[in-house]
Amino acid sequence: MTNHKKIAYRGSIFYFRDSANFANLPRADKTAGKEHYVYHEDGILIVEAGKVKDVGSYADMKKKIDHIKIVDYTGKLITPGFIDTHQHAAQSAIVAAYGEKLLGWLDQYVFPSESTYRDPHIAKKELNFFLDQLLMNGTTTAVSYGPLFYEATDIFFEELNRRKMRFITGNIMMDRNSPDTLCLSTQENYDIAKKLIKKWHNKGRLSFCLSPRFAISCSDKLLELCGSLKKEHPDLYIQTHLDENVNEIKEVKKLFPWSKNYLDVYDHFGLNDKRSVFGHCIHMTDPELEMLKKSHAVISWCPISNNFLGSGLFNIENVTKYTTNITLGSDWGGGNTLSMFAVMDEAYKVSMLQNYKLASMVRWFFATLGAARALQIDDKVGNFEIGKEADFIVVDPAATLYMRYRREKVTDIFELLFILMTLGCDPNIHATYIYGEPAYIKKEKQAVTVKVAHHKEKMTHK
């Protein structure tokens, strides 16, 4: 009798063991660190009730799956879903907006677009479009800036809960230096966050994230209230922007003349701790890096948007002298793709511009188990250790004609990951599973054959 509770997935399987960290991952020497990752060219992943039940090679596992339903993904790569630690859920409509630096780009494009989320019908449609795109790109968990308005953010949480996604988000907060259509009072910002925390924090797979946009758009009082909410709920996450743009940094100094540096502003209000996620961090000073080292806060490196907005190059070689709590973000909005393949590719290029080789394994770690660990959810997601939640993706390395050609030349997992990160995009995501259930399965294009009927015309000559 077939066991319908368990499902076995067959394909190539790759994930990092819990023992993996930035220091012990393989780099130039491919034989080093082999004990910290698992690769089965022909493997089996068994899922039951949303959790990983077992995993191993097909040769070792085939007797265990005699009476289990098998989903055959032979030729494809089964791996934990990607984790995107910086994105703007309400900015889909302005992706690829042309020709501005950060501050001008916010005024001209971002603020007018985010204002439309005051209409709950628009919000629901746009947010579901965003989530569909996210799943098509293989991202199963994210730290995301929600809309400003209560009803829109409440809708966002509703949709995330319905989809059973593990997600960290909250209403974006701002009470100055923004248009009237977006600038709520300090008290309104606080009340919305308070209400959402009560309703959604730690419900299902959801966590609330205090989200002051950046210091420029937040008064001292609003940052103070964020700090008080953090004290009241110590397990809240915090997300904001830090050292993204040189003009932004100058403006922060004008608004907070007492501060030693940009990070000191957040630290002063109690917003710099191990559950803080700071986006960008391009122009960090050594004192700021020392502060991050002490707080164990998380860096979200967003190379695509940094390049698009001309913000600067993240210096990973220098940053890792202080902290390896580094993750990757698409920064959807400023970033022009939700594909973590593209984010990992851009991270490689930015590093190469600074004469630093960023290894394949390191980048993939940043986007999976490394991000889960930085966010303190690695007991739940990030790899296929038994008992963890079954959020995984099925990657097709031969999704295009050229990638099929290129795949045939690959001899090991290092090369396979590298070509996926260099050439991959959303077409390579064949399926995305959330808590053991399919949330997205790619529809294969069907070849259409057009039959042309040739009719012989009879010519009558008079």
DOBADREN-400149 format. One record per residue (C-alpha): residue number from 1; residue in one letter; z, y, x. Coordinates in steps of 0.25 Angstrom, whole numbers, plus 5000, padded with zeros to 4 digits. Example, Ala and Ser with C-alpha at 12.3 -4.5 7.8 and 13.67 -1.06 7.14 Angstrom:
BEGIN
(atom 1 'a' (5031 4982 5049)) (atom 2 's' (5029 4996 5055)) 
This chain:
BEGIN
(atom 1 'm' (5000 5000 5000)) (atom 2 't' (4996 5014 5006)) (atom 3 'n' (5007 5023 5009)) (atom 4 'h' (5003 5036 5002)) (atom 5 'k' (5015 5044 5007)) (atom 6 'k' (5011 5043 5021)) (atom 7 'i' (4998 5048 5027)) (atom 8 'a' (4992 5045 5040)) (atom 9 'y' (4982 5054 5047)) (atom 10 'r' (4973 5048 5058)) (atom 11 'g' (4967 5057 5069)) (atom 12 's' (4969 5063 5082)) (atom 13 'i' (4983 5068 5083)) (atom 14 'f' (4989 5079 5092)) (atom 15 'y' (5003 5086 5092)) (atom 16 'f' (5014 5091 5101)) (atom 17 'r' (5027 5083 5102)) (atom 18 'd' (5040 5091 5100)) (atom 19 's' (5042 5091 5115)) (atom 20 'a' (5030 5100 5117)) (atom 21 'n' (5032 5114 5122)) (atom 22 'f' (5024 5125 5129)) (atom 23 'a' (5028 5120 5143)) (atom 24 'n' (5025 5105 5142)) (atom 25 'l' (5012 5106 5135)) (atom 26 'p' (5000 5100 5143)) (atom 27 'r' (4991 5111 5150)) (atom 28 'a' (4982 5109 5161)) (atom 29 'd' (4988 5095 5164)) (atom 30 'k' (4984 5087 5152)) (atom 31 't' (4993 5076 5156)) (atom 32 'a' (5006 5084 5156)) (atom 33 'g' (5014 5085 5143)) (atom 34 'k' (5007 5074 5136)) (atom 35 'e' (5020 5070 5130)) (atom 36 'h' (5022 5083 5122)) (atom 37 'y' (5010 5080 5113)) (atom 38 'v' (5003 5069 5105)) (atom 39 'y' (4989 5066 5104)) (atom 40 'h' (4983 5054 5097)) (atom 41 'e' (4968 5053 5097)) (atom 42 'd' (4969 5043 5086)) (atom 43 'g' (4982 5046 5079)) (atom 44 'i' (4990 5045 5065)) (atom 45 'l' (4999 5055 5059)) (atom 46 'i' (5007 5050 5047)) (atom 47 'v' (5012 5060 5037)) (atom 48 'e' (5022 5057 5026)) (atom 49 'a' (5028 5067 5016)) (atom 50 'g' (5023 5079 5024)) (atom 51 'k' (5029 5074 5037)) (atom 52 'v' (5024 5067 5050)) (atom 53 'k' (5028 5053 5048)) (atom 54 'd' (5022 5047 5060)) (atom 55 'v' (5011 5050 5071)) (atom 56 'g' (5004 5042 5082)) (atom 57 's' (4992 5035 5087)) (atom 58 'y' (4983 5027 5077)) (atom 59 'a' (4985 5015 5086)) (atom 60 'd' (5000 5016 5085)) (atom 61 'm' (5000 5020 5070)) (atom 62 'k' (4990 5012 5063)) (atom 63 'k' (4999 5001 5059)) (atom 64 'k' (5008 5012 5053)) (atom 65 'i' (4997 5017 5044)) (atom 66 'd' (4992 5004 5037)) (atom 67 'h' (4997 5009 5023)) (atom 68 'i' (4996 5024 5025)) (atom 69 'k' (4985 5033 5020)) (atom 70 'i' (4977 5037 5032)) (atom 71 'v' (4969 5050 5033)) (atom 72 'd' (4959 5049 5044)) (atom 73 'y' (4956 5061 5053)) (atom 74 't' (4950 5053 5065)) (atom 75 'g' (4943 5063 5074)) (atom 76 'k' (4952 5074 5070)) (atom 77 'l' (4965 5080 5076)) (atom 78 'i' (4978 5079 5068)) (atom 79 't' (4988 5090 5073)) (atom 80 'p' (4999 5098 5068)) (atom 81 'g' (4995 5111 5060)) (atom 82 'f' (4994 5124 5067)) (atom 83 'i' (5005 5134 5067)) (atom 84 'd' (5001 5149 5066)) (atom 85 't' (5012 5158 5069)) (atom 86 'h' (5006 5172 5066)) (atom 87 'q' (4997 5175 5054)) (atom 88 'h' (4995 5185 5043)) (atom 89 'a' (4994 5178 5030)) (atom 90 'a' (4989 5191 5023)) (atom 91 'q' (4978 5195 5032)) (atom 92 's' (4967 5185 5029)) (atom 93 'a' (4959 5197 5023)) (atom 94 'i' (4958 5205 5036)) (atom 95 'v' (4955 5194 5046)) (atom 96 'a' (4944 5199 5056)) (atom 97 'a' (4946 5214 5052)) (atom 98 'y' (4939 5221 5063)) (atom 99 'g' (4942 5230 5074)) (atom 100 'e' (4957 5235 5074)) (atom 101 'k' (4969 5234 5083)) (atom 102 'l' (4982 5229 5077)) (atom 103 'l' (4988 5242 5070)) (atom 104 'g' (4974 5247 5065)) (atom 105 'w' (4971 5233 5060)) (atom 106 'l' (4983 5232 5052)) (atom 107 'd' (4981 5245 5045)) (atom 108 'q' (4966 5243 5043)) (atom 109 'y' (4966 5229 5039)) (atom 110 'v' (4979 5221 5038)) (atom 111 'f' (4987 5231 5029)) (atom 112 'p' (4977 5233 5018)) (atom 113 's' (4974 5218 5017)) (atom 114 'e' (4989 5214 5017)) (atom 115 's' (4991 5224 5005)) (atom 116 't' (4982 5216 4996)) (atom 117 'y' (4993 5205 4996)) (atom 118 'r' (5001 5214 4986)) (atom 119 'd' (4992 5207 4976)) (atom 120 'p' (4998 5192 4974)) (atom 121 'h' (4984 5187 4970)) (atom 122 'i' (4978 5192 4982)) (atom 123 'a' (4989 5187 4990)) (atom 124 'k' (4989 5173 4985)) (atom 125 'k' (4974 5171 4987)) (atom 126 'e' (4974 5177 5001)) (atom 127 'l' (4986 5169 5006)) (atom 128 'n' (4981 5156 5001)) (atom 129 'f' (4967 5159 5008)) (atom 130 'f' (4976 5161 5021)) (atom 131 'l' (4983 5148 5019)) (atom 132 'd' (4971 5140 5016)) (atom 133 'q' (4964 5146 5029)) (atom 134 'l' (4977 5143 5037)) (atom 135 'l' (4976 5128 5033)) (atom 136 'm' (4962 5128 5036)) (atom 137 'n' (4965 5132 5050)) (atom 138 'g' (4976 5121 5052)) (atom 139 't' (4988 5130 5052)) (atom 140 't' (5000 5123 5045)) (atom 141 't' (5011 5133 5048)) (atom 142 'a' (5011 5148 5051)) (atom 143 'v' (5020 5160 5053)) (atom 144 's' (5013 5170 5044)) (atom 145 'y' (5014 5184 5039)) (atom 146 'g' (5014 5184 5024)) (atom 147 'p' (5010 5196 5015)) (atom 148 'l' (5019 5208 5013)) (atom 149 'f' (5021 5207 4998)) (atom 150 'y' (5032 5198 4992)) (atom 151 'e' (5023 5192 4982)) (atom 152 'a' (5011 5189 4992)) (atom 153 't' (5021 5183 5002)) (atom 154 'd' (5028 5175 4991)) (atom 155 'i' (5014 5169 4987)) (atom 156 'f' (5012 5166 5002)) (atom 157 'f' (5025 5157 5002)) (atom 158 'e' (5021 5151 4989)) (atom 159 'e' (5007 5146 4994)) (atom 160 'l' (5013 5141 5008)) (atom 161 'n' (5024 5134 5000)) (atom 162 'r' (5014 5128 4991)) (atom 163 'r' (5006 5123 5003)) (atom 164 'k' (5018 5118 5010)) (atom 165 'm' (5016 5125 5023)) (atom 166 'r' (5026 5127 5034)) (atom 167 'f' (5025 5142 5035)) (atom 168 'i' (5032 5154 5040)) (atom 169 't' (5029 5168 5033)) (atom 170 'g' (5035 5180 5026)) (atom 171 'n' (5031 5193 5020)) (atom 172 'i' (5026 5203 5031)) (atom 173 'm' (5035 5215 5032)) (atom 174 'm' (5032 5230 5034)) (atom 175 'd' (5038 5243 5030)) (atom 176 'r' (5031 5254 5038)) (atom 177 'n' (5018 5257 5045)) (atom 178 's' (5010 5250 5035)) (atom 179 'p' (5002 5254 5022)) (atom 180 'd' (5009 5257 5009)) (atom 181 't' (5002 5245 5003)) (atom 182 'l' (5010 5236 5013)) (atom 183 'c' (5022 5244 5017)) (atom 184 'l' (5034 5239 5009)) (atom 185 's' (5048 5245 5010)) (atom 186 't' (5058 5239 5019)) (atom 187 'q' (5066 5234 5008)) (atom 188 'e' (5054 5227 5001)) (atom 189 'n' (5050 5220 5014)) (atom 190 'y' (5064 5215 5015)) (atom 191 'd' (5065 5211 5001)) (atom 192 'i' (5052 5203 5001)) (atom 193 'a' (5056 5195 5013)) (atom 194 'k' (5070 5192 5007)) (atom 195 'k' (5064 5187 4994)) (atom 196 'l' (5054 5178 5002)) (atom 197 'i' (5064 5173 5011)) (atom 198 'k' (5073 5168 4999)) (atom 199 'k' (5061 5162 4992)) (atom 200 'w' (5053 5156 5004)) (atom 201 'h' (5061 5154 5017)) (atom 202 'n' (5062 5139 5020)) (atom 203 'k' (5056 5135 5007)) (atom 204 'g' (5047 5123 5010)) (atom 205 'r' (5040 5125 5023)) (atom 206 'l' (5041 5140 5023)) (atom 207 's' (5049 5150 5031)) (atom 208 'f' (5050 5165 5029)) (atom 209 'c' (5046 5174 5041)) (atom 210 'l' (5051 5189 5042)) (atom 211 's' (5038 5196 5044)) (atom 212 'p' (5039 5211 5049)) (atom 213 'r' (5024 5214 5052)) (atom 214 'f' (5028 5221 5065)) (atom 215 'a' (5037 5231 5070)) (atom 216 'i' (5028 5243 5067)) (atom 217 's' (5028 5240 5052)) (atom 218 'c' (5043 5237 5050)) (atom 219 's' (5054 5247 5050)) (atom 220 'd' (5067 5245 5057)) (atom 221 'k' (5073 5242 5043)) (atom 222 'l' (5063 5232 5040)) (atom 223 'l' (5065 5225 5053)) (atom 224 'e' (5080 5226 5051)) (atom 225 'l' (5079 5219 5038)) (atom 226 'c' (5070 5208 5044)) (atom 227 'g' (5081 5206 5054)) (atom 228 's' (5092 5205 5043)) (atom 229 'l' (5083 5194 5035)) (atom 230 'k' (5082 5186 5048)) (atom 231 'k' (5097 5187 5050)) (atom 232 'e' (5099 5182 5035)) (atom 233 'h' (5089 5171 5037)) (atom 234 'p' (5089 5167 5052)) (atom 235 'd' (5078 5156 5050)) (atom 236 'l' (5068 5166 5045)) (atom 237 'y' (5056 5168 5054)) (atom 238 'i' (5051 5182 5059)) (atom 239 'q' (5036 5186 5062)) (atom 240 't' (5031 5199 5067)) (atom 241 'h' (5021 5205 5077)) (atom 242 'l' (5025 5208 5091)) (atom 243 'd' (5018 5215 5103)) (atom 244 'e' (5004 5213 5097)) (atom 245 'n' (4997 5226 5100)) (atom 246 'v' (5001 5237 5110)) (atom 247 'n' (5000 5248 5100)) (atom 248 'e' (5009 5241 5091)) (atom 249 'i' (5019 5240 5102)) (atom 250 'k' (5018 5255 5104)) (atom 251 'e' (5021 5257 5089)) (atom 252 'v' (5033 5248 5089)) (atom 253 'k' (5039 5256 5100)) (atom 254 'k' (5037 5269 5092)) (atom 255 'l' (5043 5263 5080)) (atom 256 'f' (5055 5256 5087)) (atom 257 'p' (5057 5265 5099)) (atom 258 'w' (5071 5258 5102)) (atom 259 's' (5064 5245 5104)) (atom 260 'k' (5063 5239 5118)) (atom 261 'n' (5050 5232 5114)) (atom 262 'y' (5042 5227 5102)) (atom 263 'l' (5050 5214 5101)) (atom 264 'd' (5063 5222 5102)) (atom 265 'v' (5060 5228 5089)) (atom 266 'y' (5061 5214 5082)) (atom 267 'd' (5072 5209 5091)) (atom 268 'h' (5080 5221 5087)) (atom 269 'f' (5079 5218 5072)) (atom 270 'g' (5082 5203 5074)) (atom 271 'l' (5068 5198 5073)) (atom 272 'n' (5066 5191 5086)) (atom 273 'd' (5071 5177 5086)) (atom 274 'k' (5066 5163 5087)) (atom 275 'r' (5060 5163 5073)) (atom 276 's' (5052 5176 5076)) (atom 277 'v' (5037 5175 5077)) (atom 278 'f' (5031 5187 5085)) (atom 279 'g' (5016 5188 5083)) (atom 280 'h' (5007 5192 5095)) (atom 281 'c' (5017 5196 5106)) (atom 282 'i' (5005 5200 5115)) (atom 283 'h' (5011 5212 5122)) (atom 284 'm' (5025 5206 5125)) (atom 285 't' (5034 5213 5136)) (atom 286 'd' (5043 5204 5144)) (atom 287 'p' (5055 5209 5138)) (atom 288 'e' (5049 5205 5124)) (atom 289 'l' (5046 5191 5129)) (atom 290 'e' (5060 5190 5134)) (atom 291 'm' (5065 5193 5120)) (atom 292 'l' (5056 5182 5114)) (atom 293 'k' (5061 5172 5125)) (atom 294 'k' (5075 5175 5120)) (atom 295 's' (5072 5175 5105)) (atom 296 'h' (5063 5163 5105)) (atom 297 'a' (5054 5170 5096)) (atom 298 'v' (5040 5165 5093)) (atom 299 'i' (5027 5172 5098)) (atom 300 's' (5014 5170 5090)) (atom 301 'w' (5002 5173 5098)) (atom 302 'c' (4990 5177 5090)) (atom 303 'p' (4978 5178 5100)) (atom 304 'i' (4967 5179 5090)) (atom 305 's' (4973 5192 5083)) (atom 306 'n' (4977 5197 5097)) (atom 307 'n' (4963 5197 5102)) (atom 308 'f' (4957 5201 5089)) (atom 309 'l' (4966 5214 5088)) (atom 310 'g' (4965 5216 5103)) (atom 311 's' (4980 5215 5104)) (atom 312 'g' (4981 5208 5117)) (atom 313 'l' (4983 5195 5124)) (atom 314 'f' (4995 5186 5123)) (atom 315 'n' (5000 5183 5137)) (atom 316 'i' (5005 5169 5135)) (atom 317 'e' (5007 5167 5150)) (atom 318 'n' (5017 5178 5150)) (atom 319 'v' (5024 5175 5137)) (atom 320 't' (5027 5161 5140)) (atom 321 'k' (5035 5165 5152)) (atom 322 'y' (5045 5170 5141)) (atom 323 't' (5042 5161 5129)) (atom 324 't' (5034 5149 5124)) (atom 325 'n' (5037 5152 5109)) (atom 326 'i' (5022 5155 5107)) (atom 327 't' (5014 5152 5095)) (atom 328 'l' (5000 5155 5090)) (atom 329 'g' (4996 5164 5078)) (atom 330 's' (4983 5166 5071)) (atom 331 'd' (4987 5180 5067)) (atom 332 'w' (4978 5179 5055)) (atom 333 'g' (4974 5193 5051)) (atom 334 'g' (4972 5198 5065)) (atom 335 'g' (4968 5184 5069)) (atom 336 'n' (4955 5180 5063)) (atom 337 't' (4958 5165 5062)) (atom 338 'l' (4969 5156 5057)) (atom 339 's' (4964 5145 5066)) (atom 340 'm' (4974 5141 5076)) (atom 341 'f' (4963 5135 5085)) (atom 342 'a' (4957 5149 5086)) (atom 343 'v' (4971 5155 5089)) (atom 344 'm' (4973 5144 5100)) (atom 345 'd' (4960 5147 5106)) (atom 346 'e' (4962 5162 5107)) (atom 347 'a' (4976 5159 5113)) (atom 348 'y' (4968 5152 5124)) (atom 349 'k' (4958 5163 5127)) (atom 350 'v' (4969 5174 5127)) (atom 351 's' (4977 5165 5137)) (atom 352 'm' (4964 5163 5146)) (atom 353 'l' (4962 5178 5146)) (atom 354 'q' (4975 5179 5153)) (atom 355 'n' (4972 5167 5163)) (atom 356 'y' (4981 5158 5155)) (atom 357 'k' (4977 5144 5151)) (atom 358 'l' (4983 5141 5137)) (atom 359 'a' (4983 5126 5136)) (atom 360 's' (4978 5119 5123)) (atom 361 'm' (4991 5111 5121)) (atom 362 'v' (4999 5124 5122)) (atom 363 'r' (4990 5132 5112)) (atom 364 'w' (4991 5120 5102)) (atom 365 'f' (5006 5119 5104)) (atom 366 'f' (5007 5134 5101)) (atom 367 'a' (5000 5132 5087)) (atom 368 't' (5008 5119 5083)) (atom 369 'l' (5021 5114 5088)) (atom 370 'g' (5024 5126 5097)) (atom 371 'a' (5023 5135 5085)) (atom 372 'a' (5031 5126 5077)) (atom 373 'r' (5042 5126 5088)) (atom 374 'a' (5042 5141 5089)) (atom 375 'l' (5044 5142 5074)) (atom 376 'q' (5055 5132 5074)) (atom 377 'i' (5047 5123 5065)) (atom 378 'd' (5043 5112 5075)) (atom 379 'd' (5053 5102 5068)) (atom 380 'k' (5044 5103 5056)) (atom 381 'v' (5029 5105 5061)) (atom 382 'g' (5021 5106 5074)) (atom 383 'n' (5019 5092 5077)) (atom 384 'f' (5018 5078 5072)) (atom 385 'e' (5032 5073 5076)) (atom 386 'i' (5037 5064 5065)) (atom 387 'g' (5044 5071 5053)) (atom 388 'k' (5038 5084 5055)) (atom 389 'e' (5030 5091 5044)) (atom 390 'a' (5015 5086 5043)) (atom 391 'd' (5007 5099 5045)) (atom 392 'f' (4995 5095 5052)) (atom 393 'i' (4980 5098 5054)) (atom 394 'v' (4968 5089 5056)) (atom 395 'v' (4958 5096 5066)) (atom 396 'd' (4944 5092 5067)) (atom 397 'p' (4939 5094 5082)) (atom 398 'a' (4925 5091 5078)) (atom 399 'a' (4924 5101 5066)) (atom 400 't' (4911 5108 5071)) (atom 401 'l' (4899 5103 5078)) (atom 402 'y' (4903 5109 5092)) (atom 403 'm' (4918 5104 5091)) (atom 404 'r' (4913 5090 5088)) (atom 405 'y' (4904 5091 5100)) (atom 406 'r' (4916 5097 5108)) (atom 407 'r' (4926 5087 5103)) (atom 408 'e' (4918 5076 5109)) (atom 409 'k' (4920 5081 5123)) (atom 410 'v' (4935 5082 5121)) (atom 411 't' (4943 5071 5129)) (atom 412 'd' (4958 5075 5126)) (atom 413 'i' (4967 5082 5117)) (atom 414 'f' (4968 5095 5126)) (atom 415 'e' (4953 5097 5125)) (atom 416 'l' (4953 5094 5110)) (atom 417 'l' (4964 5104 5107)) (atom 418 'f' (4956 5114 5116)) (atom 419 'i' (4943 5113 5109)) (atom 420 'l' (4950 5114 5095)) (atom 421 'm' (4957 5127 5100)) (atom 422 't' (4944 5133 5106)) (atom 423 'l' (4934 5129 5095)) (atom 424 'g' (4943 5125 5083)) (atom 425 'c' (4944 5133 5070)) (atom 426 'd' (4947 5130 5055)) (atom 427 'p' (4935 5120 5054)) (atom 428 'n' (4943 5111 5064)) (atom 429 'i' (4954 5110 5054)) (atom 430 'h' (4951 5098 5046)) (atom 431 'a' (4964 5097 5038)) (atom 432 't' (4978 5104 5037)) (atom 433 'y' (4990 5096 5032)) (atom 434 'i' (5003 5103 5027)) (atom 435 'y' (5015 5094 5026)) (atom 436 'g' (5006 5082 5026)) (atom 437 'e' (4997 5087 5015)) (atom 438 'p' (4983 5092 5017)) (atom 439 'a' (4982 5107 5015)) (atom 440 'y' (4968 5108 5020)) (atom 441 'i' (4957 5098 5023)) (atom 442 'k' (4943 5103 5028)) (atom 443 'k' (4932 5101 5018)) (atom 444 'e' (4921 5095 5026)) (atom 445 'k' (4907 5102 5024)) (atom 446 'q' (4897 5093 5017)) (atom 447 'a' (4883 5093 5022)) (atom 448 'v' (4874 5097 5011)) (atom 449 't' (4860 5091 5011)) (atom 450 'v' (4849 5098 5004)) (atom 451 'k' (4838 5090 4999)) (atom 452 'v' (4825 5097 4998)) (atom 453 'a' (4816 5091 4988)) (atom 454 'h' (4801 5092 4991)) (atom 455 'h' (4792 5094 4979)) (atom 456 'k' (4777 5091 4980)) (atom 457 'e' (4770 5101 4972)) (atom 458 'k' (4758 5097 4965)) (atom 459 'm' (4747 5107 4966)) (atom 460 't' (4737 5108 4955)) (atom 461 'h' (4724 5113 4959)) (atom 462 'k' (4715 5119 4948)) 
